[in-house]
Amino acid sequence: MSFKPTPTTTTTTLLLLATALSVLLFTSSPPPPSTNSTFHSLFTSTSFTDNSTISHHLQTLTLRPHIAGSLPNADAASYVLSTFISYSLLRSHIVSYHVSLTYPSSRTLTLTRPPPDPPTTFDLRQENHSDNPHADEVVPTFHAYAKSGTAVGHVAYVNYGRVEDYLTLKEMGVNVSGTVVLARYGKIYRGDIVRNAYEAGALGVLVYTDRKDYGGPKWYPDDKWMPPSGVQVGTVYGGVGDPSTPGWASTGSCERLSQDEIEQGGEVPLIPSLPISAADGDLILRSISGQVANHDWQGDADSPVYRVGPGPGIVNLTYNGNQVINKIENVIAVIEGVEEPDRFVILGNHRDAWTFGAVDPNSGTAALLDVARRLGKLQKRGWRPRRTIVLCNWDAEEYGLIGSTEWVEENREMLASRAVAYINVDCAVSGAGFHASATPQLDELLKQVTQQVQDPDNSSQTIYESWIGSRNFPEVGRLGGGGSDYAPFVQHVGVSAIDMFFGGGYPIYHSMYDDFTWMKNFGDPMFHRHVAAASIWGLVALRLADDEFLPFNYLSYSNELQTSTKELEDQILKKSISFIPLYKSIRELKKAATKINKQRKALEESNGWASMWRKDPFKVRELNDRLMMAERAFTDRDGLPGRPWYKHLIYGPSKHDDYGSKSFPGIDDAIDKAKSLNSVESWRLVQHEVWRASRAITHAALVLSGELT
């Protein structure tokens, strides 16, 4: 017998179907959208921010000088660890390495001038202007990894000691071979100042802080400027990580290179050097005669006329260092992700300082601890990250990014397959004004986050508004230099990264005057900039950890590469080098970036409440993996020519300035060499590097596309 539905039975059937569908929706689908946006708003709310706590952390961390490998630095590590745990980051621990560090054993410097002037022996001491009770604990001024030995010779002035400065001297007919050169710090990394001097034939190097760059009419403690006796110390190591374990972690009784092998590697200086004060540099400059230096080589209005020499002044420089294997300690805290625990969003700052380190690096450490405090409060409110957040406080960064590099080398394969991004803050605050550098796919995220945080120096606008200024767009730098702990992540493994800070170059850099009093009086009296730094840092981490789709945009990357290629092409316009392979690969990257953006949008639109039962989490994961892994494709296992540790073919340090950020460093180095040699083979190698970079970009495009050829 057949059944003919009536209007009543039809209505009843529809109601039953609707009820069943609603049950299916609520039982088979994932939970409703999370309230992460609410938690993110809480992170920057007045109930969560606290400048007094940040101030307290900074004061505690900077009570005593805490150079890497010292007991005070170990105490500081214990403080960071206990603070993490007190903020409910219970998965906190210390990871130790035993690495090669150097300390000064003895130093002397004497200047001999023509009669009747008597010889001068410099005391090489910084004056304690603020009556800091721990000033006598500051390690004597030195260059880490400087060559032990004696250099005696006429002194020659070489400006900033750049390659172009030596070319200028050559054009002037000045030969610095056999001299001790005097260079002012600035423009390039001090290790490259020493390396360039050695290549020019110098016997030794003195690096001073010129008043024009770091001084002022008044100085610390009355003003922010470097006192005349202030000395900027630092490393002159040209490599990254422990010099005795290049490419592998310094764990346990590991393999180590001998000192002879380290020197043969070419990353440690082969002539002695010393950092000296502006006052000592001024006295030495007055002993130099010869040709007058160029106008842009001169000092300030109160300085003598700078001449290049050599001589007649003669300096006798002696330095003896003590090289030891010491323990360093990274402090690591982990907040495990709920849905994707195997995806890591990593925040990093180093802790060790040459002296007290109020700006460098402990303004960043204080901000990191504040991020930890706020994340701990969010957890108590019920927040759990989608992906794992890892907070890292590195050791021995000042010696050559050692703590972070050893950790990256030890965890290289895990990071290569699981790290979403690395967000670095070193000197979080040294003054006003926000600055950031990033791999380009994170540009848009930086813009979005800075629009959510108030400018600490102008309550009527956001940080984004002050950042763009009159340009109408933010100026985002790139991470090619080797100046901080992002380098092993970006340049060795190929992890997307951001580096950010408030301020910029500050005059008491790496001196004993970088203390809490300087920060309280000049750097950030109300500690509002520290609060803002922690807010941006934490919000970037929260977006990367919680957003369902990673907030990456590779269209920024393709546009950046297009601009960089044009700049390279303009350098060698008249040479027979074809950049067509690069332009072609960049077009492929742009197509892939456009495609994945459309795919993400389609997935986002299909994931509304009404269609959640159809949601495919594997598609989301697969798309995110493509976004995460595309950065890895810019690396090459062979690395840069002559510098195999640097794997990234798009961003890496300049060969003659470790602080200088270069796009296409392999091509750039090859061009410099070809311009010098001007041989067929040298220009052929330029073309080879163009092809290598284009292949890397093509690989990145294929990863973004997610399809096999």
Buried (B, 14 or more C-beta within 10 A) or exposed (E): EEEEEEEEEEEEEEEEEEEEEEEEBEEEBEEEEBEBEEBBEBBBEEEBBBBEBBBBBBBBBBBBBBBBBBEBBBBBBEBBBEBBBEBBBEEBEBBBBBBBBBBBEEBBBBBBBEEEEEEBEBEBEBBBBBEBEBBEBBBBBBBBBBBBBEBBBBBBBBBBBBBEBBEBBEEBEBEBEEBBBBBBBBBBBBBBBBBBBBEBBBBBBBBBBBBBBBBBEEBBBEBBBBBBBBBBBBBBBBBBBBBBBBBBBBBEEEEBBEEEEBBEEEBBBEBBBBBBBBBBBBBBBBBBBBEEBEEEBBBEEEBEEBBBBBBBBBBBBBBBBEBEBBBBBBBBBBBEBEBBBEBBBBBBBBBBBBBBBBBBBBBBBBBBBBBBBBBBBBBEEEBBBBBBBBBBBBBBBBBBBBBBBBBBBBBBEEBBBBBBBBBBBBBBBBBBBBBBBBBBBBBBBBBBBBEBBBBBBEEEEBBBBBBBEEEEEBEBEBBBBBBBBBBBBBBBBBBBBBBBBBBEEBBBBBBBBBBBBBBBBBBBEEBBBBBBBBBBBBBBBBBBBBBBBBBBBBBBBBBBBBEBBEEBBEEBEEBEBEBEBBBEBBBBBBBBBBBBBEBBEEBEEEBEEEEBEEBEEEBBEEBBBBBBBBBBBBBBEEBBBEBEBBBBBBBBBBBBBBBBBBBBBBBBBBBBBBBEEEEEEBBEBBBBBBBBBBBBBBBBBBBBBBEEE
